[in-house]
Amino acid sequence: MASTESPAGGLKVGIVGAGVAGLAAAIALRRIGHEVEIFERSEFKNENGAAVSIPPNGGRILKRWGFDPVASGGIENIQVRRPKGDSLEPMAPTLSFSNVEELYGDKWFFYHRVDMHRHLREMAEAAGAVIQLGKRVDDVDIDSGEITLKDGTKVQKDLVIIADGQHDRINAKVTGVEIPMKRSGQTAYRCLIPMDDILADEETSFFFKNQPPGFWAPALPAKGVMAVTYPCRNNTILNVLAVHRKLGQHASSEEDIVIDDWNFPATHEDLERVLDGFHPAVKKMFLKSPEVKVYTQMKRDPLSKMTKGKVVLIGDASHPMLLTHAQGVSSSIEDAAALEVFLKDVPASEGGVSAAPSEKLLQRLQEFEAFRLPRLSATQILTDPVVPGPQAAANYAKQEAEIRKYYSGPLPPTGSMPHSPPICQFFFAYDVRKDALEFLETGAPNYKPTETQPEASAPAKAPTEPTPEKPAPSSSTPIKDTAAAAASSVQSKIAALEKRVAGL
Ligand SMILES: Cc1cc2nc3c(=O)[nH]c(=O)nc-3n(C[C@H](O)[C@H](O)[C@H](O)COP(=O)(O)OP(=O)(O)OC[C@H]3O[C@@H](n4cnc5c(N)ncnc54)[C@H](O)[C@@H]3O)c2cc1C
């Protein structure tokens, strides 16, 4: 991929971490002509991870950059089925996402993280980013932009992007305060099951035979256990995440260990205990997995800052989030897309990397923070699920009050359920590039893209859910109409904005 829009003498940028956020930032910055060198501690010899879900707000950015969903084994999410874990009767109506592209401008894909990550890496390298593997960063000097590697090497840059994931420590230097990760109360068991094994067994094949791909999520709410499954890698693997709210085998008390390694082994017996009370066919299917992994889902309060000196935080280093609305990966990609807008015409420091950062760079980093932080904080808080029950209404109100400390734009009505139309509209219709261009031009957040949102003060109401017989278009007509109308004007508006901003 060629660099398309070079500022004269692009910035020399160092990126800490070649995860999704770091690679996305590398692609974005090469597109606008900056020099990029990534320092990644891993050798990527045994890449792991399970599946990731990328809804339209992340997907449309990848598409613009030339990411090929088919080459990455992407599977479209067409429906969400939510049976009771024991009887397998529907607990909630099936939701259809067959028209997600029509509504939100792009498809919703599932990938194996390894496939998606590999493609991003190829794209970053093809665009001219240098990726240094096996190079752990031990420290970054915020003011000078000096990166210190574990082997003692020091490298100085005009700008250092911190993308080293949720265990990042440099954020405390940016904000001036340590904000620890804390337990979410959820422990997640993970497995990957060959789809052929499921389909070859008549006791389990009926779960997926002749069904469009999508989420299949059996739950036992009374036991605090919810399983989320979806296919990846060209529909050859079923990804399973069995999450329990009541602290489980690997986190039985607050004193118990926190497992924050994506590859930590658990046993089939552990999984069987978690699945106590589930239908035998569900247990049989999940226990087909060759391996079981476990991790403690952690969360962190929003940070007060994303940038200081020559440093900017993105991805999980800045805003780790829970899985509820599938925004972890997409919000990292959005960060990169926003950097593509804000750093477009920022030249390298005249005195070289050892010089102080230019006024223009500092200003643009501040603008990036002012643009991204409110929405990211709202997203982090919204993805922390409110547990149903007698306290739910009060807890939803508390959640909204918390969001309002950071974000004044429109929100889905209080209490909107995951996957409901207002939630989808809030997350999936969001066009970060369009908003970033408008912010840069006007210096103010633009909430217009979400003007089709129901009013933030609207009373909570149940999501409109299509049944399998009655698919989404009819039940979601108001959103369809407004979203389609918005989508048709968005492209011409973006083109006009890009022209104007290019002249800034
Ligand atoms: C191995 C792995 C597996 C994952 N599996 C899943 C999954 O199955 N499902 C899911 O939803 N999410 C998964 N995630 C998390 C998901 O990728 C992130 O939440 C999201 O993509 C945001 O990405 P990020 O780049 O900010 O952070 P990450 O994806 O965590 O990437 C951070 C990168 O920085 C590197 N790094 C860390 N410290 C240093 C250092 N000091 N110096 C240099 N490099 C450093 C890490 O090796 C990693 O490559 C996984 C993450 C990892 C690292």
The ligand as an SDF file (V2000), in Angstrom:
LIG
                    3D

 53 58  0  0  0  0  0  0  0  0999 V2000
   -2.1840  -12.6330   22.5930 C   0  0  0  0  0  0  0  0  0  0  0  0
   -3.5040  -11.8930   22.6500 C   0  0  0  0  0  0  0  0  0  0  0  0
   -4.7030  -12.6010   22.4440 C   0  0  0  0  0  0  0  0  0  0  0  0
   -5.9220  -11.9370   22.5060 C   0  0  0  0  0  0  0  0  0  0  0  0
   -7.0720  -12.6560   22.2830 N   0  0  0  0  0  0  0  0  0  0  0  0
   -8.2600  -12.0230   22.2900 C   0  0  0  0  0  0  0  0  0  0  0  0
   -9.4640  -12.7280   22.0330 C   0  0  0  0  0  0  0  0  0  0  0  0
   -9.4610  -13.9300   21.8340 O   0  0  0  0  0  0  0  0  0  0  0  0
  -10.6520  -12.0540   22.0240 N   0  0  0  0  0  0  0  0  0  0  0  0
  -10.6840  -10.6970   22.2660 C   0  0  0  0  0  0  0  0  0  0  0  0
  -11.7640  -10.1070   22.2410 O   0  0  0  0  0  0  0  0  0  0  0  0
   -9.5720   -9.9980   22.5150 N   0  0  0  0  0  0  0  0  0  0  0  0
   -8.3500  -10.6180   22.5340 C   0  0  0  0  0  0  0  0  0  0  0  0
   -7.2150   -9.9170   22.7870 N   0  0  0  0  0  0  0  0  0  0  0  0
   -7.3360   -8.4850   23.1180 C   0  0  0  0  0  0  0  0  0  0  0  0
   -7.6620   -7.6340   21.9370 C   0  0  0  0  0  0  0  0  0  0  0  0
   -6.7760   -7.9230   20.8800 O   0  0  0  0  0  0  0  0  0  0  0  0
   -7.5430   -6.1930   22.4020 C   0  0  0  0  0  0  0  0  0  0  0  0
   -8.4820   -5.9720   23.4340 O   0  0  0  0  0  0  0  0  0  0  0  0
   -7.8590   -5.1570   21.3340 C   0  0  0  0  0  0  0  0  0  0  0  0
   -7.5380   -5.6170   20.0580 O   0  0  0  0  0  0  0  0  0  0  0  0
   -7.0550   -3.8840   21.5940 C   0  0  0  0  0  0  0  0  0  0  0  0
   -5.7490   -4.1330   21.1420 O   0  0  0  0  0  0  0  0  0  0  0  0
   -4.4400   -3.4500   21.6650 P   0  0  0  0  0  0  0  0  0  0  0  0
   -3.5260   -3.4380   20.4820 O   0  0  0  0  0  0  0  0  0  0  0  0
   -4.7040   -2.1860   22.3560 O   0  0  0  0  0  0  0  0  0  0  0  0
   -3.8810   -4.4500   22.7600 O   0  0  0  0  0  0  0  0  0  0  0  0
   -3.3110   -5.9200   22.5940 P   0  0  0  0  0  0  0  0  0  0  0  0
   -4.0650   -6.6670   21.5690 O   0  0  0  0  0  0  0  0  0  0  0  0
   -3.2250   -6.4800   23.9630 O   0  0  0  0  0  0  0  0  0  0  0  0
   -1.8200   -5.7050   22.0120 O   0  0  0  0  0  0  0  0  0  0  0  0
   -0.7560   -5.1530   22.7710 C   0  0  0  0  0  0  0  0  0  0  0  0
    0.5590   -5.5510   22.1080 C   0  0  0  0  0  0  0  0  0  0  0  0
    1.6280   -4.8860   22.7910 O   0  0  0  0  0  0  0  0  0  0  0  0
    2.6640   -5.8150   23.0540 C   0  0  0  0  0  0  0  0  0  0  0  0
    3.3890   -5.3570   24.2370 N   0  0  0  0  0  0  0  0  0  0  0  0
    2.9520   -5.3560   25.5180 C   0  0  0  0  0  0  0  0  0  0  0  0
    3.8760   -4.8150   26.3340 N   0  0  0  0  0  0  0  0  0  0  0  0
    4.9230   -4.4670   25.5450 C   0  0  0  0  0  0  0  0  0  0  0  0
    6.1890   -3.8490   25.7990 C   0  0  0  0  0  0  0  0  0  0  0  0
    6.5580   -3.4910   27.0330 N   0  0  0  0  0  0  0  0  0  0  0  0
    7.0290   -3.6270   24.7570 N   0  0  0  0  0  0  0  0  0  0  0  0
    6.6700   -3.9750   23.4960 C   0  0  0  0  0  0  0  0  0  0  0  0
    5.4820   -4.5770   23.1970 N   0  0  0  0  0  0  0  0  0  0  0  0
    4.6250   -4.8080   24.2090 C   0  0  0  0  0  0  0  0  0  0  0  0
    1.9350   -7.1450   23.2460 C   0  0  0  0  0  0  0  0  0  0  0  0
    2.7810   -8.2500   23.0400 O   0  0  0  0  0  0  0  0  0  0  0  0
    0.8330   -7.0380   22.1830 C   0  0  0  0  0  0  0  0  0  0  0  0
    1.2800   -7.5070   20.9280 O   0  0  0  0  0  0  0  0  0  0  0  0
   -5.9670  -10.5400   22.7630 C   0  0  0  0  0  0  0  0  0  0  0  0
   -4.7720   -9.8350   22.9740 C   0  0  0  0  0  0  0  0  0  0  0  0
   -3.5410  -10.4890   22.9080 C   0  0  0  0  0  0  0  0  0  0  0  0
   -2.2470   -9.7180   23.1060 C   0  0  0  0  0  0  0  0  0  0  0  0
  1  2  1  0
  2  3  1  0
  2 52  2  0
  3  4  2  0
  4  5  1  0
  4 50  1  0
  5  6  2  0
  6  7  1  0
  6 13  1  0
  7  8  2  0
  7  9  1  0
  9 10  1  0
 10 11  2  0
 10 12  1  0
 12 13  2  0
 13 14  1  0
 14 15  1  0
 14 50  1  0
 15 16  1  0
 16 17  1  0
 16 18  1  0
 18 19  1  0
 18 20  1  0
 20 21  1  0
 20 22  1  0
 22 23  1  0
 23 24  1  0
 24 25  2  0
 24 26  1  0
 24 27  1  0
 27 28  1  0
 28 29  2  0
 28 30  1  0
 28 31  1  0
 31 32  1  0
 32 33  1  0
 33 34  1  0
 33 48  1  0
 34 35  1  0
 35 36  1  0
 35 46  1  0
 36 37  1  0
 36 45  1  0
 37 38  2  0
 38 39  1  0
 39 40  1  0
 39 45  2  0
 40 41  1  0
 40 42  2  0
 42 43  1  0
 43 44  2  0
 44 45  1  0
 46 47  1  0
 46 48  1  0
 48 49  1  0
 50 51  2  0
 51 52  1  0
 52 53  1  0
M  END
$$$$
